[in-house]
Amino acid sequence: MAKIKTIGILTSGGDAPGMNAAIRAVTRSAIYNGFNVKGIYRGYDGLINDEIKTFTTENVSGIIGTGGTMLKTARSKEFMTEEGRQKAFETIQKEEIDALVVIGGNGSLTGAMNFAREFDVCCIGLPGTIDNDLYGTDNTIGYDTTMNTIVECVDRIRDTAQSHERIFFIEVMGRDAGFLAQNSAIASGAEAAIIPEDSTDVDQLAQFMERGIRKSKKSCIVIVSESPKCGALYYADRVRKEFPEFDVRVSILGHLQRGGRPSARDRILASRTGCGAIEAIIQGQRNVMIGVRNNEVVYVPLSEAIRSDKPFDRKLIKVLDELSI
């Protein structure tokens, strides 16, 4: 195996608060340990189109507290093709990049895994996604900041809900995972959360209406995980039809959730995993995601990180049920 001298960094997929802190950590840890560093702009598209710049420590000065990603990001359709990945490999050879650090979510790390298999490139993943849906790490970079943003928004919406005695259905991100919805519901004192992990035969809306709102409350907050079929609009329409006596409103937080300065927790997680990526390369690790589990840095095979269902603590559902009476 050839000695690794130069490390490339890219961010891919949806942006997440703390990505810049991760870029900074990877860059500075790599340079500290004697590696050259190259920043790859606009994700895998930038790798295909050779949008690459040599980085020094000065390139990442002052970015630890900024949101978004200084390297820009994109969801690359071309990289999903064999031809696109071949172009990317040719760029890596031209730029003399020996290892790739990919900061992103499920789709981004899937791309890294496929690329590593096809071209025998050392790829290290960092869990950069607000959804917290990657297996093998307790939290993902951006999750804590996003949850805090949601809670702040819900606190503001509750003022209006109580003043007008309304039911608010608030839709949050999370893709196929309910971590954001469930935990932000607990943290904001919401009356219910409708999440994919609780999608049994039981009608979650009917159960909630029967349990609480119809008996004792004229205003409440329901947090709903985004869904193309059963999002906040769907449940609001149902209440209007089935319980016309209630005044119902919908708030879809959308991309408001992604932005903002990263929390201390996200900055620390990004810094620890960024340094962990360089340590993994030094140790000869390949094709792993760096996570933090039980406060220890861990190496998770990319195939495991993206394919395994992250355990959802169903006790959280009981906590919210008990506190929402």
Sequence and secondary structure as in RCSB ss.txt:
>XXXX:A:sequence
MAKIKTIGILTSGGDAPGMNAAIRAVTRSAIYNGFNVKGIYRGYDGLINDEIKTFTTENVSGIIGTGGTMLKTAR
SKEFMTEEGRQKAFETIQKEEIDALVVIGGNGSLTGAMNFAREFDVCCIGLPGTIDNDLYGTDNTIGYDTTMNTI
VECVDRIRDTAQSHERIFFIEVMGRDAGFLAQNSAIASGAEAAIIPEDSTDVDQLAQFMERGIRKSKKSCIVIVS
ESPKCGALYYADRVRKEFPEFDVRVSILGHLQRGGRPSARDRILASRTGCGAIEAIIQGQRNVMIGVRNNEVVYV
PLSEAIRSDKPFDRKLIKVLDELSI
>XXXX:A:secstr
     EEEEEE SS  TTHHHHHHHHHHHHHHTT EEEEETTHHHHHHHT EEEE GGGGTT TT  S TT    
 SGGGSHHHHHHHHHHHHHHT  EEEEEE HHHHHHHHHHHHHH  EEEEEEB TT   TTSSS BTHHHHHHHH
HHHHHHHHHHHHHHTEEEEEEE  TT  HHHHHHHHHHT SEEE GGG SSS HHHHHIIIIIHHH S EEEEEE
  SSSSHHHHHHHHHHH TTSEEEEEE GGGGT S   HHHHHHHHHHHHHHHHHHHHT  SEEEEEETTEEEEE
EHHHHHHS     THHHHHHHHHT 
